[in-house]
Amino acid sequence: MDFDPSQISYERLLDSFWKAHDPTRRSWSRQYRTALFFHNEEQKRLAMESRDCEAARINAKIQTEILPTSEFTLAEDYHQKYFLQAETLFVKDFRTIYPSIGDFLNSTATARVNGYVGGYGTLAALKGELDQLGLSDAGRKMLLNAVSSRR
């Protein structure tokens, strides 16, 4: 995820970060660890404060690492949009729109659908943006059913 401070504050980004994963789960491998990266001392301080607040809130030890930004390597293509790629109908819909893997991976629509399939987002939010996602009628129905069945 690219951070744009003109769009969201670092503090709000941190709030979203802690809500988006289980920070108490230990990783079985370095490549699958959860980590929070900082660019400067102010971000480091805010990240550590937010970690400590989250630990106190959930009353548990946080396993998520806080590290300085360094070289970043994307995971292999088959790891990208993981939840979405498990649903062949969605992949078929999006590969029609985004024939190149780069366009598929960089698409906001694929990221949004991946999130919904992964259990994030509400039915109301989905209904508000469903027309902009580019899914076929069958894909729209499947996504609506998946999200509405989570209630």
WOBELDA-V787234 format. One record per helix or strand of 2 or more residues. SS is the DSSP state (H for helix, E for strand). FROM is the first residue (numbers start at 1). TO is the last residue. If there is no record, write none. Layout:
SS&FROM&TO  SS&FROM&TO
This chain:
H&10&19  H&30&32  E&35&38  H&41&58  E&65&68  H&77&79  H&82&85  H&88&97  H&101&106  H&108&117  H&123&132  H&137&148
